[in-house]
Each structure stands twice: as structure tokens, then as C-alpha cells.
């Protein structure tokens, strides 16, 4: 399975969250199309079939998401 870099995942999740807020505020067709594009990309890179599962999987792969993850610790 294709594994996206954590920076790419973070960017996609942040874009999706921002667009979800915009969609709730004004419901523009362009916003919905971009949300659909990002949802598709998130599903592909996480190996999931729906956006909710994709967001959970993407967030789980981000640095610091798991208790045993020490990627945020400094030396």
C-alpha cells in the first residue's frame, strides 16, 4: 500500500477540516468538489473506502498520535 509522508497527511487533513467549515457556512459547489477530491486522495493513501475511516487512519499515522510514539521528543 502507498504510504503518504506525515506532512502530506497533515496537510490533507487540515485542508479537509477547513473545507468542511467553509461548506457548512456557504455550501459552494467549488468547496464541495475540492472536499470530494481531498476525500478521494485520503482514501487512496490510507487504504480506506470512506472519509471518516480515512481521517481516523490519517490522524493515527501522524507523529505523536500513538502513546509509544517518540517522534515529537527532542534530544
Buried (B, 14 or more C-beta within 10 A) or exposed (E): EEEBEBEEBBEBBEBBEBBBEBBEEEEEEEBEEBBEEBBEBBBEBBEBEEBEBBBEBBEEBBEEEEEEEEEEEEE
